Amino acid sequence: MKDYVQKAFINHNPYEPVSKIKRYGERKMSDEIRIGIIICDRYHVCAGGKCLRALHNREGAFSIYNDKEVKLVGYTACGGCPGGNIEYAPEEMKKNGAEVIHLATGLVVGYPPCPRLTNFRDFIQAKYGLDVVIGTHPIPQNYYEMHTKLGTWDSPRWKEIIQPTLADEETRLSYD
């Protein structure tokens, strides 16, 4: 793992809010960060509009790349429950230069949220040595309201998981 990435993630709590983390701070602005995105198979026909918009605008979980160049080197679905593509897709993304894999917001906001989300993260980190960020675009307001009503994200664990994609209401509404 490159020194600047390793320093940023060493002893990192994956549930720590992004606002408390300074990732990639040692990189030069001209450096390029290569990422891959894995979406939930429920949305396998998704064209990626919200993820790509958020990446372009550095919103949601992509805010960690503010003022950085980012290149998307892979975009695919998990393969459906129980996530068979998780075993293979990160390898191809890594061959294409991926340093970070984003597990898309759809895995968090679907009904129910993916029960294997943290297992996917742990597996990708262990097998491929890639950093994994849970989330892509900000949570849309309609999903935020429904999950709030259902109490889905009431636990401390879920509050930390959704933190990188939990934007203000105006931003959430723009992703409805």
Accessible surface in RSA format (square Angstrom, percent):
REM  Atomic radii and reference values for relative SASA: ProtOr
REM  Chains: A
REM  Algorithm: Lee & Richards
REM  Probe-radius: 1.40
REM  Slices: 20
REM RES _ NUM      All-atoms   Total-Side   Main-Chain    Non-polar    All polar
REM                ABS   REL    ABS   REL    ABS   REL    ABS   REL    ABS   REL
RES MET A   1   128.06  66.3  50.23  33.2  77.83 185.3  64.34  54.7  63.72  84.4
RES LYS A   2   114.84  56.0 104.47  64.1  10.37  24.7  75.23  67.7  39.60  42.2
RES ASP A   3   100.58  70.5  94.52  94.1   6.07  14.3  21.82  51.3  78.77  78.6
RES TYR A   4    50.14  23.4  47.47  27.0   2.67   6.9  42.09  31.6   8.04   9.9
RES VAL A   5     3.76   2.5   3.76   3.4   0.00   0.0   3.76   3.3   0.00   0.0
RES GLN A   6    80.25  44.9  79.56  58.1   0.69   1.6  12.36  26.3  67.89  51.5
RES LYS A   7   128.29  62.6 107.50  66.0  20.79  49.5  64.57  58.1  63.72  67.9
RES ALA A   8    23.22  21.3   3.95   6.1  19.26  43.8  12.21  17.2  11.01  29.2
RES PHE A   9    25.77  12.9  16.22  10.0   9.55  24.9  16.45  10.0   9.32  26.7
RES ILE A  10   109.90  62.5  91.67  68.3  18.23  43.9  98.22  70.7  11.68  31.7
RES ASN A  11   149.55 103.1 104.30 100.8  45.25 109.0  39.57  95.2 109.98 106.3
RES HIS A  12    40.08  21.9  15.63  10.9  24.45  62.5  17.26  17.8  22.81  26.5
RES ASN A  13    72.77  50.2  66.67  64.4   6.10  14.7  27.89  67.1  44.88  43.4
RES PRO A  14    57.75  42.1  36.36  33.1  21.39  77.7  38.52  31.8  19.23 119.5
RES TYR A  15    43.53  20.3  43.18  24.6   0.35   0.9  37.38  28.1   6.15   7.6
RES GLU A  16    50.42  28.9  47.74  36.1   2.69   6.4  10.45  20.2  39.97  32.6
RES PRO A  17    28.90  21.1  28.90  26.3   0.00   0.0  28.90  23.9   0.00   0.0
RES VAL A  18    18.77  12.4  16.96  15.4   1.81   4.4  16.96  14.7   1.81   4.9
RES SER A  19   104.24  88.1  59.49  79.4  44.75 103.1  57.13 121.7  47.11  66.0
RES LYS A  20   148.55  72.5 115.76  71.0  32.79  78.1  72.11  64.9  76.44  81.4
RES ILE A  21    25.13  14.3   8.60   6.4  16.53  39.8  11.88   8.6  13.25  36.0
RES LYS A  22   185.60  90.5 161.75  99.2  23.85  56.8 110.54  99.5  75.06  79.9
RES ARG A  23    21.42   9.0   9.52   4.9  11.90  28.3   0.10   0.1  21.32  12.9
RES TYR A  24     0.35   0.2   0.00   0.0   0.35   0.9   0.35   0.3   0.00   0.0
RES GLY A  25    57.14  70.5   0.00   N/A  57.14  70.5  27.57  75.7  29.56  66.2
RES GLU A  26   111.42  64.0  79.40  60.1  32.02  76.2  49.01  94.8  62.42  51.0
RES ARG A  27    17.68   7.4   4.50   2.3  13.18  31.4   1.88   2.6  15.81   9.6
RES LYS A  28   151.92  74.1 145.04  89.0   6.87  16.4  94.67  85.2  57.24  61.0
RES MET A  29   123.51  64.0 115.11  76.2   8.41  20.0  78.13  66.4  45.38  60.1
RES SER A  30    84.39  71.3  64.23  85.7  20.15  46.4  47.78 101.8  36.60  51.3
RES ASP A  31    46.78  32.8  41.57  41.4   5.21  12.3   9.17  21.6  37.61  37.5
RES GLU A  32    65.10  37.4  52.41  39.7  12.69  30.2  17.35  33.6  47.75  39.0
RES ILE A  33     0.17   0.1   0.17   0.1   0.00   0.0   0.17   0.1   0.00   0.0
RES ARG A  34    76.86  32.3  76.86  39.2   0.00   0.0   9.58  13.1  67.28  40.8
RES ILE A  35     0.00   0.0   0.00   0.0   0.00   0.0   0.00   0.0   0.00   0.0
RES GLY A  36     0.00   0.0   0.00   N/A   0.00   0.0   0.00   0.0   0.00   0.0
RES ILE A  37     0.00   0.0   0.00   0.0   0.00   0.0   0.00   0.0   0.00   0.0
RES ILE A  38     0.50   0.3   0.50   0.4   0.00   0.0   0.50   0.4   0.00   0.0
RES ILE A  39     9.10   5.2   9.10   6.8   0.00   0.0   9.10   6.6   0.00   0.0
RES CYS A  40    10.60   8.0  10.58  11.8   0.02   0.0   0.00   0.0  10.60  11.4
RES ASP A  41    43.48  30.5  42.15  41.9   1.34   3.2   3.85   9.1  39.63  39.5
RES ARG A  42   108.57  45.6  73.45  37.4  35.12  83.6  71.29  97.4  37.28  22.6
RES TYR A  43    67.09  31.3  63.61  36.2   3.48   9.1  60.35  45.3   6.74   8.3
RES HIS A  44   113.56  62.1  90.25  62.7  23.31  59.6  68.47  70.6  45.08  52.5
RES VAL A  45   128.35  84.5  99.93  90.5  28.42  68.5 107.11  93.1  21.24  57.6
RES CYS A  46    60.71  45.9  40.27  44.9  20.44  48.0  14.55  36.9  46.16  49.8
RES ALA A  47    96.11  88.4  63.07  97.3  33.04  75.2  73.56 103.6  22.54  59.7
RES GLY A  48     1.14   1.4   0.00   N/A   1.14   1.4   1.10   3.0   0.04   0.1
RES GLY A  49    47.15  58.1   0.00   N/A  47.15  58.1  39.03 107.1   8.12  18.2
RES LYS A  50    75.56  36.9  71.97  44.2   3.59   8.6  49.46  44.5  26.11  27.8
RES CYS A  51     7.21   5.5   6.78   7.6   0.43   1.0   0.00   0.0   7.21   7.8
RES LEU A  52    78.97  44.0  73.80  52.8   5.17  13.0  74.32  52.2   4.65  12.5
RES ARG A  53    92.02  38.6  84.51  43.1   7.51  17.9  50.20  68.6  41.82  25.3
RES ALA A  54     0.00   0.0   0.00   0.0   0.00   0.0   0.00   0.0   0.00   0.0
RES LEU A  55    16.98   9.5  16.98  12.2   0.00   0.0  16.98  11.9   0.00   0.0
RES HIS A  56   148.57  81.2 129.05  89.7  19.52  49.9  80.21  82.7  68.36  79.5
RES ASN A  57    71.80  49.5  47.05  45.5  24.75  59.6  15.23  36.7  56.57  54.7
RES ARG A  58    54.19  22.8  44.35  22.6   9.84  23.4  15.89  21.7  38.30  23.2
RES GLU A  59    52.05  29.9  48.67  36.8   3.38   8.1  18.49  35.8  33.56  27.4
RES GLY A  60    11.28  13.9   0.00   N/A  11.28  13.9   3.44   9.4   7.84  17.6
RES ALA A  61     0.00   0.0   0.00   0.0   0.00   0.0   0.00   0.0   0.00   0.0
RES PHE A  62     0.00   0.0   0.00   0.0   0.00   0.0   0.00   0.0   0.00   0.0
RES SER A  63    49.91  42.2  41.16  54.9   8.75  20.2  27.33  58.2  22.59  31.6
RES ILE A  64    18.79  10.7   2.57   1.9  16.22  39.1  10.09   7.3   8.70  23.6
RES TYR A  65     0.00   0.0   0.00   0.0   0.00   0.0   0.00   0.0   0.00   0.0
RES ASN A  66    90.82  62.6  83.75  80.9   7.06  17.0  16.69  40.2  74.13  71.6
RES ASP A  67    89.53  62.7  73.36  73.0  16.17  38.2  20.63  48.6  68.90  68.7
RES LYS A  68    40.94  20.0  33.74  20.7   7.20  17.1   6.44   5.8  34.50  36.7
RES GLU A  69    89.88  51.6  85.89  65.0   3.99   9.5  36.36  70.3  53.52  43.7
RES VAL A  70    29.39  19.3   0.48   0.4  28.91  69.7   0.67   0.6  28.72  77.9
RES LYS A  71    93.19  45.5  89.87  55.1   3.32   7.9  50.82  45.7  42.37  45.1
RES LEU A  72    56.74  31.6  32.24  23.1  24.51  61.6  32.24  22.6  24.51  65.9
RES VAL A  73    22.31  14.7   4.31   3.9  18.00  43.4  12.51  10.9   9.80  26.6
RES GLY A  74    17.14  21.1   0.00   N/A  17.14  21.1  16.13  44.3   1.01   2.3
RES TYR A  75    71.48  33.4  43.42  24.7  28.07  73.0  43.20  32.5  28.28  34.9
RES THR A  76    41.26  29.3  34.37  34.8   6.89  16.4  19.89  26.7  21.38  32.3
RES ALA A  77    15.40  14.2  11.66  18.0   3.74   8.5  11.66  16.4   3.74   9.9
RES CYS A  78     7.47   5.6   7.45   8.3   0.01   0.0   0.01   0.0   7.45   8.0
RES GLY A  79    48.38  59.7   0.00   N/A  48.38  59.7  18.94  52.0  29.44  65.9
RES GLY A  80    15.37  19.0   0.00   N/A  15.37  19.0  14.71  40.4   0.66   1.5
RES CYS A  81   111.29  84.2  76.76  85.6  34.53  81.2  27.28  69.1  84.01  90.6
RES PRO A  82    93.02  67.8  85.13  77.6   7.88  28.7  85.32  70.4   7.70  47.9
RES GLY A  83     5.32   6.6   0.00   N/A   5.32   6.6   0.65   1.8   4.67  10.5
RES GLY A  84    37.07  45.7   0.00   N/A  37.07  45.7  35.36  97.0   1.70   3.8
RES ASN A  85    43.46  30.0  38.70  37.4   4.76  11.5   9.69  23.3  33.77  32.6
RES ILE A  86     5.27   3.0   5.24   3.9   0.04   0.1   5.27   3.8   0.00   0.0
RES GLU A  87    77.08  44.3  76.98  58.2   0.10   0.2  14.29  27.6  62.79  51.3
RES TYR A  88   138.92  64.9 134.47  76.5   4.45  11.6  98.61  74.1  40.30  49.7
RES ALA A  89    11.86  10.9   4.20   6.5   7.67  17.4  11.49  16.2   0.37   1.0
RES PRO A  90     0.00   0.0   0.00   0.0   0.00   0.0   0.00   0.0   0.00   0.0
RES GLU A  91    76.36  43.8  76.14  57.6   0.22   0.5  13.49  26.1  62.87  51.3
RES GLU A  92   114.42  65.7 112.71  85.3   1.72   4.1  33.14  64.1  81.28  66.4
RES MET A  93     6.82   3.5   6.82   4.5   0.00   0.0   6.82   5.8   0.00   0.0
RES LYS A  94    97.68  47.7  88.20  54.1   9.48  22.6  56.34  50.7  41.34  44.0
RES LYS A  95   162.45  79.3 123.85  76.0  38.60  91.9  83.21  74.9  79.24  84.4
RES ASN A  96    65.18  44.9  56.26  54.4   8.92  21.5  15.35  36.9  49.83  48.2
RES GLY A  97    29.40  36.3   0.00   N/A  29.40  36.3  24.38  66.9   5.02  11.3
RES ALA A  98     5.76   5.3   0.00   0.0   5.76  13.1   0.00   0.0   5.76  15.2
RES GLU A  99    22.42  12.9  15.87  12.0   6.55  15.6  17.70  34.2   4.72   3.9
RES VAL A 100     0.00   0.0   0.00   0.0   0.00   0.0   0.00   0.0   0.00   0.0
RES ILE A 101     0.00   0.0   0.00   0.0   0.00   0.0   0.00   0.0   0.00   0.0
RES HIS A 102     0.00   0.0   0.00   0.0   0.00   0.0   0.00   0.0   0.00   0.0
RES LEU A 103     0.00   0.0   0.00   0.0   0.00   0.0   0.00   0.0   0.00   0.0
RES ALA A 104     2.90   2.7   2.90   4.5   0.00   0.0   2.90   4.1   0.00   0.0
RES THR A 105     0.00   0.0   0.00   0.0   0.00   0.0   0.00   0.0   0.00   0.0
RES GLY A 106    10.99  13.6   0.00   N/A  10.99  13.6   9.72  26.7   1.27   2.8
RES LEU A 107     1.23   0.7   1.23   0.9   0.00   0.0   1.23   0.9   0.00   0.0
RES VAL A 108     0.69   0.5   0.69   0.6   0.00   0.0   0.69   0.6   0.00   0.0
RES VAL A 109     5.18   3.4   5.18   4.7   0.00   0.0   5.18   4.5   0.00   0.0
RES GLY A 110     0.28   0.3   0.00   N/A   0.28   0.3   0.28   0.8   0.00   0.0
RES TYR A 111   105.94  49.5  84.77  48.2  21.17  55.1  77.13  58.0  28.81  35.5
RES PRO A 112    98.21  71.6  92.23  84.1   5.98  21.7  96.52  79.7   1.69  10.5
RES PRO A 113    14.22  10.4  10.15   9.2   4.07  14.8  10.15   8.4   4.07  25.3
RES CYS A 114    13.02   9.9   9.52  10.6   3.50   8.2   3.97  10.1   9.05   9.8
RES PRO A 115    95.97  69.9  67.11  61.2  28.86 104.9  77.37  63.9  18.60 115.6
RES ARG A 116    81.60  34.3  81.60  41.6   0.00   0.0  19.72  26.9  61.88  37.5
RES LEU A 117     1.60   0.9   1.17   0.8   0.42   1.1   1.17   0.8   0.42   1.1
RES THR A 118    17.35  12.3  17.22  17.5   0.13   0.3   2.97   4.0  14.38  21.7
RES ASN A 119    93.04  64.2  88.31  85.3   4.73  11.4  20.91  50.3  72.13  69.7
RES PHE A 120    13.49   6.8  13.31   8.2   0.19   0.5  13.49   8.2   0.00   0.0
RES ARG A 121    13.74   5.8  13.74   7.0   0.00   0.0   1.07   1.5  12.67   7.7
RES ASP A 122    68.78  48.2  64.30  64.0   4.48  10.6  29.78  70.1  39.00  38.9
RES PHE A 123    70.43  35.2  64.58  40.0   5.85  15.2  69.92  42.4   0.51   1.5
RES ILE A 124     0.00   0.0   0.00   0.0   0.00   0.0   0.00   0.0   0.00   0.0
RES GLN A 125    68.44  38.3  59.11  43.2   9.33  22.2  21.70  46.2  46.74  35.5
RES ALA A 126    90.12  82.9  51.10  78.9  39.02  88.8  62.63  88.2  27.49  72.8
RES LYS A 127   116.04  56.6  82.93  50.9  33.12  78.8  54.15  48.7  61.89  65.9
RES TYR A 128    15.65   7.3  12.94   7.4   2.71   7.1  15.14  11.4   0.51   0.6
RES GLY A 129    38.42  47.4   0.00   N/A  38.42  47.4  27.70  76.0  10.72  24.0
RES LEU A 130     8.50   4.7   6.03   4.3   2.47   6.2   6.60   4.6   1.90   5.1
RES ASP A 131     9.48   6.6   9.19   9.2   0.28   0.7   0.13   0.3   9.35   9.3
RES VAL A 132    10.88   7.2   0.00   0.0  10.88  26.2   0.00   0.0  10.88  29.5
RES VAL A 133     3.60   2.4   1.72   1.6   1.88   4.5   3.60   3.1   0.00   0.0
RES ILE A 134    13.47   7.7   8.22   6.1   5.25  12.6   8.22   5.9   5.25  14.2
RES GLY A 135     0.14   0.2   0.00   N/A   0.14   0.2   0.14   0.4   0.00   0.0
RES THR A 136     0.00   0.0   0.00   0.0   0.00   0.0   0.00   0.0   0.00   0.0
RES HIS A 137    15.96   8.7  15.96  11.1   0.00   0.0   3.00   3.1  12.96  15.1
RES PRO A 138     0.07   0.1   0.07   0.1   0.00   0.0   0.07   0.1   0.00   0.0
RES ILE A 139     0.00   0.0   0.00   0.0   0.00   0.0   0.00   0.0   0.00   0.0
RES PRO A 140     1.24   0.9   1.24   1.1   0.00   0.0   1.24   1.0   0.00   0.0
RES GLN A 141    10.56   5.9  10.56   7.7   0.00   0.0   2.20   4.7   8.36   6.3
RES ASN A 142    79.89  55.1  71.93  69.5   7.96  19.2  31.16  75.0  48.74  47.1
RES TYR A 143    48.49  22.6  48.25  27.5   0.24   0.6  15.80  11.9  32.68  40.3
RES TYR A 144    59.50  27.8  59.50  33.9   0.00   0.0  19.21  14.4  40.30  49.7
RES GLU A 145    97.65  56.1  90.18  68.2   7.48  17.8  35.18  68.0  62.47  51.0
RES MET A 146    75.79  39.2  73.72  48.8   2.07   4.9  67.09  57.0   8.70  11.5
RES HIS A 147     1.28   0.7   1.08   0.7   0.20   0.5   1.10   1.1   0.18   0.2
RES THR A 148    79.45  56.5  63.53  64.4  15.92  37.9  63.93  85.9  15.52  23.5
RES LYS A 149   169.78  82.8 132.62  81.4  37.16  88.5  90.28  81.3  79.49  84.7
RES LEU A 150   112.79  62.8  79.20  56.7  33.59  84.4  83.26  58.5  29.53  79.5
RES GLY A 151    25.97  32.0   0.00   N/A  25.97  32.0  11.27  30.9  14.69  32.9
RES THR A 152    37.61  26.7  17.38  17.6  20.23  48.2  22.05  29.6  15.56  23.5
RES TRP A 153    13.26   5.3   9.78   4.7   3.47   8.2  10.15   5.4   3.11   5.0
RES ASP A 154    92.46  64.8  81.06  80.7  11.40  26.9  30.54  71.9  61.92  61.7
RES SER A 155    46.61  39.4  38.85  51.9   7.76  17.9  42.60  90.7   4.01   5.6
RES PRO A 156   102.65  74.8  99.98  91.1   2.66   9.7 102.55  84.7   0.09   0.6
RES ARG A 157   100.78  42.3  92.70  47.3   8.08  19.2  57.74  78.9  43.04  26.1
RES TRP A 158    32.62  13.1  32.62  15.8   0.00   0.0  17.14   9.1  15.48  25.1
RES LYS A 159   113.78  55.5 110.15  67.6   3.63   8.6  62.89  56.6  50.89  54.2
RES GLU A 160    60.38  34.7  57.83  43.8   2.55   6.1  17.60  34.1  42.78  34.9
RES ILE A 161     4.10   2.3   0.06   0.0   4.04   9.7   2.74   2.0   1.36   3.7
RES ILE A 162     7.94   4.5   7.94   5.9   0.00   0.0   7.94   5.7   0.00   0.0
RES GLN A 163    64.42  36.0  59.33  43.4   5.09  12.1   2.17   4.6  62.25  47.2
RES PRO A 164    23.05  16.8  12.67  11.5  10.38  37.7  15.63  12.9   7.42  46.1
RES THR A 165     1.21   0.9   0.92   0.9   0.29   0.7   0.64   0.9   0.57   0.9
RES LEU A 166    60.76  33.8  41.26  29.5  19.50  49.0  41.71  29.3  19.05  51.3
RES ALA A 167    25.30  23.3  11.16  17.2  14.14  32.2  22.60  31.8   2.70   7.1
RES ASP A 168    88.66  62.1  74.14  73.8  14.52  34.3  49.11 115.6  39.55  39.4
RES GLU A 169    94.09  54.0  90.34  68.3   3.75   8.9  21.92  42.4  72.16  58.9
RES GLU A 170   141.46  81.2 134.16 101.5   7.30  17.4  50.13  97.0  91.33  74.6
RES THR A 171    26.14  18.6  22.97  23.3   3.17   7.5   7.50  10.1  18.64  28.2
RES ARG A 172    22.05   9.3  22.05  11.2   0.00   0.0   0.00   0.0  22.05  13.4
RES LEU A 173    91.75  51.1  80.09  57.3  11.66  29.3  80.32  56.4  11.42  30.7
RES SER A 174    62.58  52.9  38.90  51.9  23.68  54.5  46.61  99.3  15.97  22.4
RES TYR A 175     0.68   0.3   0.12   0.1   0.56   1.4   0.68   0.5   0.00   0.0
RES ASP A 176    85.23  59.7  36.90  36.7  48.33 114.3  39.40  92.7  45.84  45.7
END  Absolute sums over single chains surface
CHAIN  1 A     8905.0       7025.6       1879.3       4686.6       4218.4
END  Absolute sums over all chains
TOTAL          8905.0       7025.6       1879.3       4686.6       4218.4
